[in-house]
Amino acid sequence: MRSPATATQMIDDARVRVTRFDFAPGAETGWHRHAMDYVITAITDCHMLLELPDGTNTAVTVPAGTSYRRNAGVEHNVINAGDRPMSFVEVELK
């Protein structure tokens, strides 16, 4: 069993929810479905393994300081596949 990532809520108001995620090597978010559109900004280089509902796994690297966005409905488990701690900030758009 993998250890859980730490989620620290920073803002939760009428417009956005901002959460920082910190992962030890091998830690995971656990399975979840995004209810809102969201933007991720990497604080560290993030070497992620994404487990997807169809049983596939996708390796993704998000360099520190870069961002990406996804639409609501994404379902996955995010795992730190690197050998160093990784962190990112997620901004959910309400």
PyMOL CGO cylinders between C-alpha atoms (Angstrom):
from pymol import cmd
from pymol.cgo import CYLINDER

trace = [
    CYLINDER, 0.00, 0.00, 0.00, 1.26, 3.46, -0.91, 0.3, 1, 1, 1, 1, 1, 1,
    CYLINDER, 1.26, 3.46, -0.91, 1.37, 6.33, 1.54, 0.3, 1, 1, 1, 1, 1, 1,
    CYLINDER, 1.37, 6.33, 1.54, -1.08, 9.18, 0.90, 0.3, 1, 1, 1, 1, 1, 1,
    CYLINDER, -1.08, 9.18, 0.90, -0.04, 12.57, -0.44, 0.3, 1, 1, 1, 1, 1, 1,
    CYLINDER, -0.04, 12.57, -0.44, -0.64, 15.49, 1.90, 0.3, 1, 1, 1, 1, 1, 1,
    CYLINDER, -0.64, 15.49, 1.90, -3.32, 17.93, 0.74, 0.3, 1, 1, 1, 1, 1, 1,
    CYLINDER, -3.32, 17.93, 0.74, -3.26, 21.39, 2.36, 0.3, 1, 1, 1, 1, 1, 1,
    CYLINDER, -3.26, 21.39, 2.36, -6.21, 23.61, 1.51, 0.3, 1, 1, 1, 1, 1, 1,
    CYLINDER, -6.21, 23.61, 1.51, -5.05, 27.20, 1.04, 0.3, 1, 1, 1, 1, 1, 1,
    CYLINDER, -5.05, 27.20, 1.04, -8.20, 28.97, -0.24, 0.3, 1, 1, 1, 1, 1, 1,
    CYLINDER, -8.20, 28.97, -0.24, -11.81, 27.87, -0.54, 0.3, 1, 1, 1, 1, 1, 1,
    CYLINDER, -11.81, 27.87, -0.54, -14.17, 30.68, -1.43, 0.3, 1, 1, 1, 1, 1, 1,
    CYLINDER, -14.17, 30.68, -1.43, -17.06, 31.33, -3.81, 0.3, 1, 1, 1, 1, 1, 1,
    CYLINDER, -17.06, 31.33, -3.81, -14.80, 31.36, -6.92, 0.3, 1, 1, 1, 1, 1, 1,
    CYLINDER, -14.80, 31.36, -6.92, -11.87, 28.95, -6.37, 0.3, 1, 1, 1, 1, 1, 1,
    CYLINDER, -11.87, 28.95, -6.37, -10.47, 26.17, -4.24, 0.3, 1, 1, 1, 1, 1, 1,
    CYLINDER, -10.47, 26.17, -4.24, -6.66, 26.17, -3.99, 0.3, 1, 1, 1, 1, 1, 1,
    CYLINDER, -6.66, 26.17, -3.99, -4.90, 23.10, -2.59, 0.3, 1, 1, 1, 1, 1, 1,
    CYLINDER, -4.90, 23.10, -2.59, -1.22, 22.29, -2.26, 0.3, 1, 1, 1, 1, 1, 1,
    CYLINDER, -1.22, 22.29, -2.26, -0.28, 18.62, -2.70, 0.3, 1, 1, 1, 1, 1, 1,
    CYLINDER, -0.28, 18.62, -2.70, 2.98, 17.24, -1.28, 0.3, 1, 1, 1, 1, 1, 1,
    CYLINDER, 2.98, 17.24, -1.28, 4.11, 13.71, -2.13, 0.3, 1, 1, 1, 1, 1, 1,
    CYLINDER, 4.11, 13.71, -2.13, 6.94, 11.63, -0.70, 0.3, 1, 1, 1, 1, 1, 1,
    CYLINDER, 6.94, 11.63, -0.70, 8.46, 9.30, -3.31, 0.3, 1, 1, 1, 1, 1, 1,
    CYLINDER, 8.46, 9.30, -3.31, 5.84, 6.63, -4.07, 0.3, 1, 1, 1, 1, 1, 1,
    CYLINDER, 5.84, 6.63, -4.07, 2.97, 8.52, -2.40, 0.3, 1, 1, 1, 1, 1, 1,
    CYLINDER, 2.97, 8.52, -2.40, -0.43, 8.80, -4.12, 0.3, 1, 1, 1, 1, 1, 1,
    CYLINDER, -0.43, 8.80, -4.12, -3.56, 10.93, -4.14, 0.3, 1, 1, 1, 1, 1, 1,
    CYLINDER, -3.56, 10.93, -4.14, -5.86, 7.91, -4.23, 0.3, 1, 1, 1, 1, 1, 1,
    CYLINDER, -5.86, 7.91, -4.23, -8.58, 7.50, -6.85, 0.3, 1, 1, 1, 1, 1, 1,
    CYLINDER, -8.58, 7.50, -6.85, -10.65, 10.63, -7.42, 0.3, 1, 1, 1, 1, 1, 1,
    CYLINDER, -10.65, 10.63, -7.42, -12.81, 12.35, -10.04, 0.3, 1, 1, 1, 1, 1, 1,
    CYLINDER, -12.81, 12.35, -10.04, -12.47, 16.10, -10.55, 0.3, 1, 1, 1, 1, 1, 1,
    CYLINDER, -12.47, 16.10, -10.55, -15.84, 17.83, -10.15, 0.3, 1, 1, 1, 1, 1, 1,
    CYLINDER, -15.84, 17.83, -10.15, -14.51, 21.17, -11.42, 0.3, 1, 1, 1, 1, 1, 1,
    CYLINDER, -14.51, 21.17, -11.42, -12.19, 22.45, -14.14, 0.3, 1, 1, 1, 1, 1, 1,
    CYLINDER, -12.19, 22.45, -14.14, -8.72, 22.83, -12.67, 0.3, 1, 1, 1, 1, 1, 1,
    CYLINDER, -8.72, 22.83, -12.67, -5.18, 24.14, -13.18, 0.3, 1, 1, 1, 1, 1, 1,
    CYLINDER, -5.18, 24.14, -13.18, -2.05, 22.51, -11.75, 0.3, 1, 1, 1, 1, 1, 1,
    CYLINDER, -2.05, 22.51, -11.75, 1.20, 24.46, -11.22, 0.3, 1, 1, 1, 1, 1, 1,
    CYLINDER, 1.20, 24.46, -11.22, 4.27, 22.40, -10.35, 0.3, 1, 1, 1, 1, 1, 1,
    CYLINDER, 4.27, 22.40, -10.35, 6.38, 23.68, -7.46, 0.3, 1, 1, 1, 1, 1, 1,
    CYLINDER, 6.38, 23.68, -7.46, 9.01, 20.95, -7.97, 0.3, 1, 1, 1, 1, 1, 1,
    CYLINDER, 9.01, 20.95, -7.97, 9.74, 18.80, -10.98, 0.3, 1, 1, 1, 1, 1, 1,
    CYLINDER, 9.74, 18.80, -10.98, 6.83, 16.36, -10.86, 0.3, 1, 1, 1, 1, 1, 1,
    CYLINDER, 6.83, 16.36, -10.86, 7.44, 12.85, -12.19, 0.3, 1, 1, 1, 1, 1, 1,
    CYLINDER, 7.44, 12.85, -12.19, 3.89, 11.48, -12.08, 0.3, 1, 1, 1, 1, 1, 1,
    CYLINDER, 3.89, 11.48, -12.08, 2.44, 8.10, -12.81, 0.3, 1, 1, 1, 1, 1, 1,
    CYLINDER, 2.44, 8.10, -12.81, -1.25, 8.46, -13.64, 0.3, 1, 1, 1, 1, 1, 1,
    CYLINDER, -1.25, 8.46, -13.64, -3.41, 5.38, -13.14, 0.3, 1, 1, 1, 1, 1, 1,
    CYLINDER, -3.41, 5.38, -13.14, -6.49, 5.64, -15.35, 0.3, 1, 1, 1, 1, 1, 1,
    CYLINDER, -6.49, 5.64, -15.35, -9.91, 3.95, -15.07, 0.3, 1, 1, 1, 1, 1, 1,
    CYLINDER, -9.91, 3.95, -15.07, -9.34, 1.82, -18.20, 0.3, 1, 1, 1, 1, 1, 1,
    CYLINDER, -9.34, 1.82, -18.20, -6.39, 0.13, -16.46, 0.3, 1, 1, 1, 1, 1, 1,
    CYLINDER, -6.39, 0.13, -16.46, -3.66, 2.00, -18.31, 0.3, 1, 1, 1, 1, 1, 1,
    CYLINDER, -3.66, 2.00, -18.31, -0.84, 3.92, -16.67, 0.3, 1, 1, 1, 1, 1, 1,
    CYLINDER, -0.84, 3.92, -16.67, 0.68, 7.08, -18.12, 0.3, 1, 1, 1, 1, 1, 1,
    CYLINDER, 0.68, 7.08, -18.12, 4.02, 8.60, -17.08, 0.3, 1, 1, 1, 1, 1, 1,
    CYLINDER, 4.02, 8.60, -17.08, 4.03, 12.41, -17.14, 0.3, 1, 1, 1, 1, 1, 1,
    CYLINDER, 4.03, 12.41, -17.14, 6.73, 14.90, -16.19, 0.3, 1, 1, 1, 1, 1, 1,
    CYLINDER, 6.73, 14.90, -16.19, 5.66, 18.43, -15.29, 0.3, 1, 1, 1, 1, 1, 1,
    CYLINDER, 5.66, 18.43, -15.29, 8.72, 20.68, -14.85, 0.3, 1, 1, 1, 1, 1, 1,
    CYLINDER, 8.72, 20.68, -14.85, 8.86, 23.01, -11.85, 0.3, 1, 1, 1, 1, 1, 1,
    CYLINDER, 8.86, 23.01, -11.85, 7.17, 26.34, -12.56, 0.3, 1, 1, 1, 1, 1, 1,
    CYLINDER, 7.17, 26.34, -12.56, 4.97, 25.07, -15.39, 0.3, 1, 1, 1, 1, 1, 1,
    CYLINDER, 4.97, 25.07, -15.39, 1.20, 24.63, -15.47, 0.3, 1, 1, 1, 1, 1, 1,
    CYLINDER, 1.20, 24.63, -15.47, -1.50, 22.66, -17.23, 0.3, 1, 1, 1, 1, 1, 1,
    CYLINDER, -1.50, 22.66, -17.23, -5.29, 22.63, -17.11, 0.3, 1, 1, 1, 1, 1, 1,
    CYLINDER, -5.29, 22.63, -17.11, -7.97, 19.96, -17.40, 0.3, 1, 1, 1, 1, 1, 1,
    CYLINDER, -7.97, 19.96, -17.40, -11.75, 19.93, -17.61, 0.3, 1, 1, 1, 1, 1, 1,
    CYLINDER, -11.75, 19.93, -17.61, -14.04, 18.59, -14.93, 0.3, 1, 1, 1, 1, 1, 1,
    CYLINDER, -14.04, 18.59, -14.93, -14.65, 14.84, -15.08, 0.3, 1, 1, 1, 1, 1, 1,
    CYLINDER, -14.65, 14.84, -15.08, -11.04, 13.63, -15.13, 0.3, 1, 1, 1, 1, 1, 1,
    CYLINDER, -11.04, 13.63, -15.13, -10.67, 10.48, -13.02, 0.3, 1, 1, 1, 1, 1, 1,
    CYLINDER, -10.67, 10.48, -13.02, -7.31, 9.10, -11.95, 0.3, 1, 1, 1, 1, 1, 1,
    CYLINDER, -7.31, 9.10, -11.95, -4.86, 8.22, -9.21, 0.3, 1, 1, 1, 1, 1, 1,
    CYLINDER, -4.86, 8.22, -9.21, -1.70, 10.36, -9.18, 0.3, 1, 1, 1, 1, 1, 1,
    CYLINDER, -1.70, 10.36, -9.18, 1.52, 8.75, -7.89, 0.3, 1, 1, 1, 1, 1, 1,
    CYLINDER, 1.52, 8.75, -7.89, 4.94, 10.31, -7.34, 0.3, 1, 1, 1, 1, 1, 1,
    CYLINDER, 4.94, 10.31, -7.34, 7.05, 8.08, -9.60, 0.3, 1, 1, 1, 1, 1, 1,
    CYLINDER, 7.05, 8.08, -9.60, 10.24, 10.00, -8.85, 0.3, 1, 1, 1, 1, 1, 1,
    CYLINDER, 10.24, 10.00, -8.85, 12.88, 9.42, -6.19, 0.3, 1, 1, 1, 1, 1, 1,
    CYLINDER, 12.88, 9.42, -6.19, 12.45, 12.90, -4.62, 0.3, 1, 1, 1, 1, 1, 1,
    CYLINDER, 12.45, 12.90, -4.62, 9.51, 14.64, -2.95, 0.3, 1, 1, 1, 1, 1, 1,
    CYLINDER, 9.51, 14.64, -2.95, 7.19, 16.44, -5.37, 0.3, 1, 1, 1, 1, 1, 1,
    CYLINDER, 7.19, 16.44, -5.37, 4.73, 19.27, -4.85, 0.3, 1, 1, 1, 1, 1, 1,
    CYLINDER, 4.73, 19.27, -4.85, 2.14, 21.11, -6.90, 0.3, 1, 1, 1, 1, 1, 1,
    CYLINDER, 2.14, 21.11, -6.90, -0.68, 23.57, -6.37, 0.3, 1, 1, 1, 1, 1, 1,
    CYLINDER, -0.68, 23.57, -6.37, -4.12, 22.80, -7.78, 0.3, 1, 1, 1, 1, 1, 1,
    CYLINDER, -4.12, 22.80, -7.78, -6.60, 25.61, -8.45, 0.3, 1, 1, 1, 1, 1, 1,
    CYLINDER, -6.60, 25.61, -8.45, -10.18, 24.39, -8.97, 0.3, 1, 1, 1, 1, 1, 1,
    CYLINDER, -10.18, 24.39, -8.97, -12.51, 26.83, -10.77, 0.3, 1, 1, 1, 1, 1, 1,
    CYLINDER, -12.51, 26.83, -10.77, -16.00, 27.02, -9.27, 0.3, 1, 1, 1, 1, 1, 1,
]
cmd.load_cgo(trace, "trace")
